[in-house]
Amino acid sequence: MEARVKHSATDRAPTIGGRNEAAGFCATCVFGAAVVPHGMDRALLEELQLVMRHVGPLRRGAVVFRAGDPLQALYAVRSGVIKTVYAGSEGREYIAGFHLPGEMVGLAAIHAGRFPCDAIAVDTTYLCRFEFRSLTALTARAPSVQEQLFRLLSRDIGSAILLAGDHSADERVAAFLIRIGRRFAARGCSATAFRLPMGRRDIANHLGLAPETVSRAFGRLQQQGWIRVQERNVSLLRSDELQRLAGALIPL
């Protein structure tokens, strides 16, 4: 039996001084860091907190939602990683993306009202769950939140397009590492030294390559002195060369 996300009263946001505080919400919830603009009205922040629940821990393999499920909530990753998986032909699955802390999950369901893919925990993960109808009502009064959601949706679409086309394994791996580094940097972490939360098989699936092809590409980049790899720990020693190799796969 698959593990599914469960929501209960204990999943509420932390409280400060015996009541929910907007300041505490912004300090602890990555949705605040990813979406809420600085200077937002305090009353709106408090309303945003009311539509949010903390969820977790989700263990590796836990299902957040399945393809075809109705859109009832959007999610922000607090810690850990979520992968989005689409069903392909002949029972094959395709990993469309990995969602790191501070990033949103579920935006692709807004148009049709149903999730087009599965969302699965890659490792132990904590989420913020935002009830969609309440969030929609709030964005009608806070255009800046709505605009930021549109930006995040556009970024998801752009990421998928960047990995399409005829590119070599080395180009794809170089682009993947640069982009992961940038996303870690956006969370206040190092862009050049980080631990990959996902395994080679998942990376290969995401890049449209065989696992052994990805391993060889990592090996070639390491032999050239551009990266250093120790298990899942990666150091980007020559980001300039990696970016030059990735070329058009890296957005300006």
N, C-alpha and C positions, 0 to 999 in steps of 0.2 A: 504494500500500500504506500502510495507516494505521500511525502510530507507536504502539507499545504500550510500557507500562512494562516494563523488564527489571530483574531482580534478580540480583546477583552478590555474590561475597565482598567486593568493593570497596565495597559499599553499607553496610558495617557502621558502627556509631556510632564517633565519634572515641575514641581511647584517650588516657589520661593516665598518664604514667610507665610506659609499656609494657604496661598492662593496662586493661581497661574499668573506669571508676570511676563509681559512682552519682552522685557530685557533678558530674562532667563531663556525665553524661547530663541531669541536671536543668538545668544551665546552658545547654546547647546545643539541647535538643529541645523544641519547642513543645508536644508532648504532655504533657511534665512540667508546663509552666505551665498547661495547660488542664485536666488531669485529676488529677495527683498532689497530694494534700493536703499541706500543710505538716506536718512531724513524722512522715511515714510511716516505718515501720521501714526501716533501711538495707538489710537483706537482701531485702526485698520490692522496693525500688528496683532492686537489682542484678538480680533476677529479671525485672523489667519491661524492663530494658535488654536482657536476653538474647533477648527475643522481638521486639525492634525492629531494623529495618534502615533506614538512610538511603537514599533513592532520589532520583535526579536528577543533572543537571538535565533536566527535561521541557520541551521546547520548546512553543510555542503550537500547539494542536491535538493534542498527544499524548494518547492514551487511557490512563487509569488502569485502568478496567474498563468492560465493556459490559453492558447490560441482559441478564439471563439467565445471566451468568457466576456460578459457584458462589462463595459467600462463603468466601474463604480468608484474608482479611486486612482489617483496618480501617486507615485512613490518617489522619494528622494533617498539616496543612499547615505546613511550616516557613517557607517564603517563596513569594510568588506567589499565584495564585488558581486554584481549581478550580471549574468550573460543573457542576451535575448537570442532565442533560437527559432528559426523558421523551418517548417517542413518542406523538404524538397521532393524530387521525383524518386520513385522506387524506394520509398521509406527513408531516404537519406535526410539528414538534418544539416542546416547551415547556420553557423553562429554569426549573426549580423553585427553584434557589438558587445563590448564589455563596459559596464557602468561603474565608475569609481566613486569614492566618497565625494559628495557635493554635486552629483549629477542626477538627472531625472530619469525615471523609468516609466514607460507607458504612454508617452506623448503620441506615438503612432496610432493610438486607438481613438484619438479625438474626432477624426473625420467620420469614421464609420460607426463609432459607438461600441465597438468590440475590439478586443486585443487581437492583432494579426499574428502574434507569435507567443511562445512560452517565455517566461522570465524565471531563471533558476539561479540559486545561490551558488557561487563558485567556491566560496569558503564561508566561515562564520560571518554572518552579515546582520547589521541592524539597519532598519529603515524608518523613515517618516512616511506615514500614510495620510493622504489628503483626500477627503471625501469630495468627489468631483462636482456634484451639483452645488454644494456649498461654496467650493472654490470658484466655480463659474460665476455665481452670484456676487462673490466678493470682487472678482476681476472687473465686473461691470462698473464698480465704483472706484476701482484702482487700476486705471489703464496702464500704469507702469509695470504692474505684475503681469498683465496680459501680454504686453509687448515683450517682456523677457521670456515668457513661455513660448512665444512665436520664434524668438531668436534661438532658443534651445532646440525647438523642433527643426528649424532650418539647419542647425549644426548637425543634428542626427542624420538628416537627409544628405547633406554634403559629405559626411564621413563615408556613407555607403557608396556614393558616386566615386570618391577618390580611390577606392580599392577595386573598382571595376576596370576593365580594359586589359590590354596586353602588356604586362610588366614582368620583369624577371623576378626570381625568388629573392635575390639580394636586394633589389629595389623595394620590394614589398616589405621585407623584414626591416630594412633601414627606415622606411617610412613609419612602420609600426612602432619602432623603438623611439623615434623622435617624437611622434605624436603622444605616446604614453608618457614620455618625459615631460612634455609640455603640460599635459593634464595633471600630472603630479605637482608640477610647479605652480599651477593655478590653485592648488590646495595648500600652498605654502611649503611644499617639500622640494627636495632636490630634483632638478630636471635631468641630471646626468648620473645619478647613483640611486638605484631603487631596486626593490624586489618585485619580480613579476608575480602577481597573484594567481595567474592561470598557467597551466602546463603547456608543453609543446604541442600536444595533440589538439587542444582547443585553439591555440594560436594558428596552427596549420589549417584547421577547419575555417577559421575566420578569414585567413588570407587566400583560401582556395588552393592550398598546396598539400602535398603529402608530408606527414610528420618527419620522415627522414630527409626530405628536401629542406625543411625548415632547419633541422639540426645541422645540415651541411652548410646552409647559408650563415648560421651563427658561427660555425667553425671558420668559414672563409673571412668573415668580418673580424673575428678575433685574431686570425693569423696576420691580417693586414695591420693589426695594432689599433683598430678603430674602436673596438669594444673589449671589455673583459667580462667573462661570464664564470660565475661560480655557483653551480646549481641554478637557482632562480634569481640570484643576485646579479645585477647587470650594471656595469659602469660604461658610460659613453665617453670614450677617451678622445675621439675626434668627431665631435658633433658636426663640424663644418663639412667633413668628408661624407658623413652619413647623409646630411641634407643635400649635398651635391648629387650623391648617388640616387637619392629618392626623387629628386627633380620635381616633376609636376604633381607627384603624390602628396607633397607637403604644401598646404595652403600658406599663402603669404600672410 
